[in-house]
Amino acid sequence: MNAQEKQAMTEPLSLALKELVIPQLLHHSALEPADSSLVLRQSQLLAMACLSSQSHEIKACVLNMLRQGWGLETLFLQTIPNAARLFHDWWANDTIDFIAVTQASYRLQELVYSLSAEFVLSGPKSQRVVSHTALLVNTPNSQHSLGLLILSQYFKRYGWTVLGASTWREPDMVTTVQSCAIDVVGVSVSDERQFAYLKQLIATLRKKSVNPNMLVMVGGPMLAKHGHLAEWLGADFASAHADQAQLMALQRLERVRQQVGKTSDFAVS
């Protein structure tokens, strides 16, 4: 997608959301669809719209879902990830080629970017935190960046400061944990061949971090296949769902804070 196509998709969609949809979302609870077959159908429609070169089809598809009462959270947590999986299923079945998968996946990412401000602002303001920082990164050389992008929006929605990007490499990560008191490092794992390297990377980040209580979280495609992934890689915990990850991180941080406090009290006495 070139710059002109990107602008054509994101600007009208963002404007329509602000004028027509977001005011309703902020003052009324969305009717979240419970029918899994309906979710799949909407995911198929979105996937087909992304395969089209016409950006207005993506805009029309999304606005139609939101006007029907679908919440942005359903879109982020179910519809968009399901559409991404459909691309890979269709590629595996030789229905579409790799170029089509790449272009359609890129359009999905641009859709998330175009909706991110509204998604973050429509979150539960009373539960937001302002003092935690997360470094969220992909496995080096990974091509799976959509899940990490959605995860970062959930953390931002609850007030976290989020650092990182899908293209970061080890030197970037080390520099960040050395210069900033990172509370949680989240690593999306998508390649079994990198398990040994990731174990070493996590150990290095802990050693270099200016925060001795920094937590490490793992997730991504490999978690469904390897239930003990966190233990194998030397991480503190694992999360398979974007909407649960930041809550788990908060709970772990609070537990660490309490433990550190008890240790300090014992040392003083």
C-alpha positions in Angstrom: 0.0 0.0 0.0 1.5 3.3 -1.0 1.2 6.6 0.9 -1.8 7.8 -1.2 -3.7 4.6 -0.6 -2.9 4.7 3.1 -4.2 8.3 3.4 -7.3 7.5 1.5 -8.2 4.7 3.9 -7.2 6.1 7.3 -8.4 9.7 7.1 -12.0 9.2 6.0 -12.4 6.2 8.4 -11.0 8.2 11.3 -13.3 11.1 10.5 -16.3 8.8 10.2 -15.5 7.1 13.5 -15.2 10.4 15.3 -18.4 11.9 13.9 -20.7 8.9 13.6 -19.6 6.0 15.8 -17.4 7.0 18.7 -19.9 9.3 20.4 -22.3 6.3 20.6 -19.5 4.0 21.9 -18.6 6.5 24.6 -22.2 6.8 25.9 -23.7 3.4 25.3 -22.5 -0.1 25.8 -21.9 -1.9 22.6 -23.9 -5.0 21.8 -21.1 -7.6 21.6 -22.0 -10.4 19.2 -22.0 -13.8 20.9 -22.6 -15.9 17.8 -19.3 -17.4 16.7 -20.6 -18.0 13.2 -21.5 -14.3 12.9 -18.0 -13.4 14.1 -16.5 -15.7 11.5 -18.7 -14.3 8.7 -17.7 -10.7 9.6 -14.1 -11.8 9.7 -14.4 -13.2 6.2 -16.0 -10.0 4.9 -13.1 -8.0 6.4 -10.5 -10.4 5.0 -12.0 -10.1 1.5 -12.2 -6.3 1.8 -8.5 -6.3 2.7 -7.7 -8.5 -0.3 -9.3 -5.9 -2.5 -7.2 -2.9 -3.7 -10.2 -0.6 -3.0 -9.6 1.1 0.4 -13.2 2.2 0.6 -14.3 -1.4 0.9 -12.4 -1.8 4.2 -13.9 1.5 5.5 -17.4 0.4 4.5 -17.0 -3.0 6.1 -15.7 -1.6 9.4 -18.3 1.1 9.7 -21.1 -1.4 8.9 -20.0 -3.6 11.8 -19.7 -0.7 14.2 -23.1 0.6 13.3 -24.6 -2.8 13.9 -23.4 -2.6 17.5 -20.1 -4.3 17.3 -17.6 -2.8 19.8 -14.1 -1.8 18.9 -12.9 -4.5 21.4 -14.6 -7.2 19.4 -13.0 -5.9 16.3 -9.5 -5.8 17.9 -9.8 -9.1 19.8 -11.7 -11.3 17.3 -12.5 -10.0 13.9 -9.1 -8.6 12.9 -7.1 -11.6 14.3 -9.5 -14.0 12.6 -9.1 -12.2 9.3 -5.3 -12.5 9.6 -5.7 -16.3 10.2 -7.9 -16.6 7.2 -5.2 -15.1 5.0 -2.8 -17.8 6.0 -5.4 -20.6 5.6 -6.2 -19.4 2.1 -2.5 -19.2 1.3 -2.0 -22.8 2.6 -4.9 -23.9 0.4 -3.4 -22.1 -2.6 -6.4 -19.8 -2.8 -4.2 -16.7 -2.7 -0.5 -16.2 -3.1 2.1 -14.9 -0.7 2.1 -11.4 -2.2 -1.7 -11.1 -1.6 -1.2 -12.3 2.0 1.5 -9.7 2.6 -0.5 -6.9 1.1 -3.7 -7.8 2.9 -1.9 -8.2 6.2 -0.4 -4.8 5.8 -3.9 -3.3 5.3 -5.1 -5.0 8.5 -2.2 -3.3 10.3 -3.1 0.0 8.8 -6.7 -0.5 10.0 -5.5 -1.1 13.5 -3.4 2.1 13.3 -6.4 4.1 12.0 -8.6 2.9 14.9 -6.0 3.0 17.7 -6.7 6.5 19.0 -10.5 5.8 19.3 -9.8 2.4 20.8 -7.4 3.8 23.5 -9.7 6.7 24.4 -12.8 4.5 24.7 -11.2 2.4 27.4 -12.2 2.4 31.1 -10.6 5.7 32.3 -11.2 4.9 35.9 -8.9 1.9 35.7 -6.0 3.5 33.9 -2.5 3.5 35.4 0.1 6.2 34.6 3.3 4.9 36.2 4.1 1.7 34.4 6.2 1.2 31.2 6.2 -1.9 29.0 8.7 -2.8 26.3 6.9 -5.0 23.7 8.9 -6.7 21.0 8.8 -9.4 18.5 11.1 -12.4 18.1 14.0 -11.0 15.9 13.3 -11.5 12.2 9.6 -12.4 12.9 7.0 -11.6 10.3 4.1 -11.8 12.8 3.6 -8.2 13.9 -0.2 -7.8 14.0 -0.6 -9.5 17.3 2.1 -7.4 19.0 0.5 -4.3 17.5 -2.9 -5.2 19.0 -1.3 -6.0 22.3 0.4 -2.6 22.5 -3.0 -0.9 22.0 -4.5 -2.8 25.0 -1.6 -1.6 27.2 -2.0 1.9 26.0 -5.7 1.7 26.6 -5.1 1.2 30.3 -2.5 4.1 30.5 0.8 2.2 30.1 3.7 3.9 28.4 4.6 1.4 25.6 8.0 1.2 23.9 9.2 -1.1 21.2 8.4 -2.1 17.7 8.3 -5.2 15.5 11.7 -4.3 14.0 13.7 -4.0 17.2 16.8 -6.0 17.6 18.8 -7.0 20.7 21.0 -3.9 20.9 17.8 -1.7 20.8 16.3 -3.7 23.7 19.5 -3.7 25.8 19.9 0.1 25.4 16.3 0.6 26.4 16.4 -1.5 29.6 19.7 0.2 30.5 18.3 3.7 30.1 14.7 3.3 31.2 13.1 1.6 34.2 11.1 -0.9 32.3 8.4 -2.6 34.4 7.5 -5.4 31.9 9.2 -6.8 28.8 6.8 -8.6 26.5 8.2 -10.9 23.8 6.0 -12.4 21.1 7.4 -15.8 20.2 6.8 -17.2 16.7 9.7 -19.5 15.9 10.7 -22.7 17.8 14.2 -22.4 16.3 14.9 -19.3 18.3 14.0 -20.7 21.8 17.7 -21.1 22.8 18.5 -17.5 21.6 15.4 -16.1 23.4 16.4 -17.7 26.6 19.8 -16.0 26.4 18.2 -12.7 25.3 15.8 -12.7 28.3 18.7 -13.4 30.7 20.7 -10.6 29.1 17.9 -8.1 29.5 17.5 -9.0 33.1 21.2 -8.6 33.7 21.4 -5.2 31.9 18.1 -3.8 33.3 18.3 -0.8 35.6 15.1 -2.2 37.2 16.1 -5.3 39.3 12.4 -6.2 39.6 11.6 -6.1 35.8 9.2 -8.8 34.7 9.3 -10.7 31.5 6.1 -11.9 29.7 6.0 -14.2 26.7 3.2 -14.8 24.2 2.6 -15.2 20.5 1.8 -18.1 18.2 4.1 -20.6 20.0 2.3 -20.3 23.3 -0.6 -22.4 22.1 1.8 -25.2 21.1 4.0 -25.0 24.2 2.2 -24.5 27.4 5.4 -24.3 29.4 7.0 -21.6 27.2 7.5 -19.1 30.0 9.4 -21.7 32.1 11.5 -22.9 29.3 12.6 -19.4 28.3 13.1 -18.0 31.8 10.2 -15.6 31.7 8.0 -14.8 34.6 4.6 -15.5 33.0 2.8 -16.1 29.7 -0.3 -14.6 28.2 -2.2 -15.9 25.1 -4.8 -13.1 25.0 -4.2 -9.4 24.4 -7.1 -8.4 26.7 -5.7 -10.3 29.6 -2.0 -9.6 29.3 -2.0 -6.1 30.8 -4.2 -7.2 33.8 -1.8 -10.1 34.4 1.1 -7.8 34.3 -0.5 -5.4 36.8 -1.2 -8.2 39.2 2.4 -9.5 38.9 3.8 -6.0 39.5 1.6 -5.5 42.6 2.8 -8.9 43.9 6.4 -7.9 43.4 5.8 -4.5 45.0 4.4 -6.2 48.1 7.3 -8.7 48.3 9.8 -5.9 48.0 8.1 -4.0 50.7 8.1 -6.9 53.0 11.8 -7.5 52.4 12.5 -3.8 53.1 10.6 -3.9 56.3 12.4 -7.0 57.5 15.8 -5.4 56.6 15.0 -2.2 58.6 13.7 -4.1 61.6 
